[in-house]
């Protein structure tokens, strides 16, 4: 997959595909899950689930893994917000 060029508009479909194809498999290896929710300007909203929703390191995963990888791919202005959703059995 080629890197996005600086100055090109972000595309929700490209961000969604990157999260699903590149980030989700790595997060699922540790028992977590991630899903794209929305793109607003340079702010990417994701939903963190499974074990990520109960892990005290979840916010660090978002900042140090998810946001870093998205910035590498789409540019340094990317900001990631996350919503942590507990599985039905942990409520």
C-alpha atoms as one frame of an Amber mdcrd trajectory, in Angstrom:
protein
   0.000   0.000   0.000   1.527   3.340  -1.020   1.838   6.195   1.435  -0.592
   9.095   1.145   0.987  12.226  -0.241   1.163  15.272   1.966  -1.496  17.799
   1.110  -3.986  15.235  -0.154  -7.376  15.117   1.495  -7.950  12.327   3.942
 -10.438   9.754   2.776 -12.561   7.886   5.321 -12.450   4.749   3.183  -8.639
   4.756   3.133  -8.439   5.260   6.908 -11.062   2.547   7.509  -9.180   0.105
   5.267  -5.845   0.857   6.951  -7.315   0.293  10.409  -9.055  -2.924   9.336
  -6.192  -4.373   7.303  -3.099  -3.156   9.178  -3.976  -2.303  12.781  -6.834
  -4.641  13.657  -4.874  -7.893  13.160  -2.118  -6.694  15.522  -4.596  -5.609
  18.189  -6.589  -8.838  17.862  -3.406 -10.860  18.537  -3.540  -9.475  22.086
  -7.263 -10.167  22.514  -8.470  -6.657  21.723 -10.397  -5.204  18.848 -10.574
  -1.898  16.994 -13.054  -0.473  14.516 -13.168   2.771  12.565 -16.078   5.008
  13.558 -15.611   8.352  11.804 -13.306  10.920  10.285 -13.797  14.633  10.979
 -11.073  16.744   9.436  -7.881  15.201  10.820  -9.583  13.563  13.798 -10.112
   9.829  13.527 -12.590   8.245  15.944 -12.194   4.556  16.709 -14.033   2.064
  18.873 -11.893  -0.180  21.064 -13.478  -3.420  22.207 -12.882  -6.893  23.576
  -9.971  -6.912  26.042  -8.902  -3.379  25.050 -12.034  -2.008  26.693 -11.016
  -3.424  30.078  -7.248  -2.969  29.850  -5.659  -0.156  31.855  -3.175   0.281
  28.975  -5.950   0.886  26.411  -5.399   4.660  26.186  -1.654   4.125  25.723
  -2.365   1.622  22.930  -4.438   4.267  21.168  -1.816   6.985  21.574   1.396
   5.034  21.120   0.301   2.467  18.551  -2.871   3.480  16.721  -2.207   7.221
  16.483   1.493   6.730  15.700   0.761   4.297  12.863  -1.983   6.529  11.418
   0.376   9.521  11.549   3.078   7.519   9.762   0.602   6.615   7.032  -1.536
   9.746   6.676   0.469  12.634   8.169   1.500  14.153  11.497  -1.678  16.182
  11.947  -3.800  13.075  12.672  -5.430  12.938  16.103  -7.153   9.774  17.307
 -10.026   9.678  19.768 -11.266   6.382  21.152 -14.450   5.062  22.657 -13.932
   1.985  24.834 -16.870  -0.426  24.652 -17.019  -3.270  27.158 -18.266  -6.654
  25.934 -21.806  -7.513  26.945 -20.585 -10.111  29.425 -18.423  -7.607  31.344
 -21.124  -5.017  32.055
